[in-house]
Amino acid sequence: MKTSGNTILITGGATGIGLALAENFLKNDNKVLICGRRENKLKEAKEKYPELDYKVCDAVNIKQREELFGWAVSNHPELNMIINNAGIQHPALIKKGTEDFEKIRDEIAINFEALIHLCMLFTPHLMKQKDSAIMNVTSGLAFSPISFMPVYCATKAAVHSFTMSLRHQLKDTSVKVFELIPPIVDTELDQGERDKRGVTDRGIKPEAVAVETIEAMKNDKFEIAVERAVNIINKSRENPDEFFKMMNR
């Protein structure tokens, strides 16, 4: 996959891994569009990187997803890559009943439903481009879940499965389908919950994820497991039951 001369839309692109990807793709002479729910964060990203274009989009909202597609392809008809990075993470104690259901419903909508919808919206457009790509961001936790975040882990496992099927469906088209599988990364995702749990390991920097991702794309590595995520995948496949117990001590 060529990693320069693209026009790329990154969801959840104002912070964390999304912003690091945006920065590194800009360095590689790409045009980058970002979207997210918080306009203040999008403006901050734009101030830092004036060449960015952005649109506010709450991925929970179907109409806003459709508007995002219309805005992107009408203003940037050469768009040839979408990176589905937007995601949220909540603990969910099922023993508490429906207390956390509203949060969980949004988590499913953003992490899984919106990703599928955006793939369906953009794929026909991407198929018209000579070189194009979809990248879906999952997690090492897609392969071995942590039990106090069951819905987050389940959505990422579902995206992993969906991405495999999507790659097969599009194998005879111009659209290459990548999966980015990061380990724990030092972002605001789950930051508050990590602090509550006393977790001192903040993970790797988003920039390290971005650099490794672009290098892997150059070599058409379609399943991009970054650093410790490689070990999680290997251990989960070698002895899933024992590794799950170890992850959930």
N, C-alpha and C positions, 0 to 999 in steps of 0.2 A: 504494500500500500504506500502510495506517495504521501509524505508527511509535510509537504509544502505546496503552496498554490491551491489550497482547499478553502472552501467557505463552510464553517463549522458552527453548528448550534449546540450549546452546552446547557442542559437544564441544571438548575441549582448551581449556576456558574459564578455566583457572587462571592462565595466563600469556600474554604476548605479545598478538597480535591478538585472541584470544578474550577475554582479560580486559578489554582496551580496549573491545571491543564490549559486554561485560557492563556495564561502568561507564556507558557512554553510553546504553545502553538503559534502565538504571535511572534515569538522569537524565531520561529521556523518559517516566517513569511506566509502565514495563513490569515484569512479574514475570520474573525471570531464574533459570534453573536452569543449573548448569554440571557438567561431568564431566571426568575425566582419570585418568591412571594413578597420579599421585603424591598421596597423601592429604595430605602435609605442605603441598604447594602449594595444594591445595583449601582447607585450613584457614586458610592465610595469606590467601587471597582472602576467605574468610568473615569473618575478623577485620577486614579492611579494609572490607568491605561486608556487614554483618550480615544484610541482607535477602535475600542470595543463599541458594538451596538447592543442595545438591550431592550427588553420588554418585560414588564411586570406580568407574571402569570402564576396564579395559584393552581398547582397541578391537581388539586382536589376537584376543581370546577371544570366540567366537561366543556362548557361554552368557551372558557378561557383557553383551554387546550386547542380548540378549533380556531380561535382567534390567533393564537400563537402560530399555528401552521399557516394561516392566511397571510399574516404579517411577514413571516420568514420568506415564503416563496414569492410573494409579490414584490418585496423590497430587495430580495437577494435570489433571483431566479437561478443563479449558478450554484446555490447551496447543494453540497454533495456529501455532507456528513452530519449526523446527529449523534450526540453523546447523551444518553439517558443516565444522568448522574443524580438527579434530585432524589432525596430520601430523608425519612425521619425515623427515629428510634425511640421506643418507649418500653419500660418494663411492664409486664402484664402478669398479675397474680390471679390466675383463673379461680382460685378458691374464694376470692372476694366477690364473685358473681359478676354482675354487669357494670360495676362501678367505673371501670376504665374503658367501657365499650366505645364511647365516642372517640377517644384518642386512638383506639385500635382501628376503628373504621377509617379514620383519616390515614393511618399508617398503611393500611392495605390499599387505599385509593392512590396514595402518592407513590408508594414503593412498587406496586404491581399493576393496578388497573391503568394508571396514567401512562406507564411505560408501554403497555400493550397498545393503548389507544394512539399514542404518538407514533409507534412503529407502523400501525395501520394507516395513519394519516400521511406519513412521510414516505413510506416505501414506494408507492407508485411514482412519486416525483423523483426519488433517488434512482429508480430503475432507468430513468431517462438520461441520467448522467453517465459519461464515459467511465469515470472512476468514482466510486462512492462507497460509503461505509455507514454502518450502525454500530455503536458501541454501547453495551449495557453494563452498568456497574453493579456488581454483586458484592460478595464478601467471603472471606474465609469461613464465616459462620453459616454460609449456605451449605457447607459440607459436613460440619459438625456443630450443632446448635448449642447455645447456652440457654439453659432452661428458664431463667427469669426474664428473657427477652424472646419468648416463643414466637410471637407474631413477626417481629423483625426478621428472625432467622428463617421462618417459614416463607416470608415474601421473597427473601434473597434466594432460597432454594428453588422457589417457583420461577424466579427470573432466570436462574441458571438453566432449568429445564426448558423454559420458553426459548431461550437464546439458542440452545442446541437445535431445537426444532426449526426456528427461524433461519438459522444458518443452512440447514438442509433444504428448506423450501426455496431459498434464494441462491443456491449453489450454481445455478445456470444463468444467473443474472450478473450485472455489473456491481451488485451490492455485496461487499464483504462484511461479515458479521463478527464482531469482536466481543469478548467478555473480559472486563477488567475486574480482577479479584484481589482487592487490597487486604492487608492484615489490619490490625488496630493502627489508626492514623491519628496524629495530633491535630484534631479539628474540634469544632464546637459540638459535633454530633455526640450525644451521650456524655458530654462533659460534666453536667451537673450530677448525673447518676454515678459517674466514676468517682467524683469527689465524695458523694455520700458513702460509697463502698470503700473509700480509702485507697483507691487504686492509684499508685504512683507512676506506673508505666504509661506514658502518654502516647507511645507508639512512634512510628516513623513520621517524618515531615511530609506534608502533601507534595512538596517539590520533588522529593525522591520518587514518589509514585508517578508523577507526571513524566519525569525524565525516563524512567524505565518503561513506561507505557509507550511513549513515542518511539523509543528504540525497538521495542517488540513489534510495533505496527509496521515499521520499515521492513521487517523480516516476515511479515504475514504470520505472526504468532497469534492465533485466534483466541486462545485461552491464556490470558496474561495474568498469571499469579505472581504477586509481588512479594519478595522477601519471605517473611515468616508464613505467608499464606501458602507457599509451596509445601512447607512441612505439614500444615494443617490438612491440606488435601491428601498428601501421601499417607499420613497416619490414619486419616478417616477412612481411606480406601483399604489399607492393610488390615486394620482391626477396628472396625467402627464402634463396636460395643465398648471395648476397653478405652478407646480414645474419648468417647463420649463421657464415660465415668471420670476420666482424668480432667476433662474440661469443666465438669460440673461438681468438683469436690467442694 
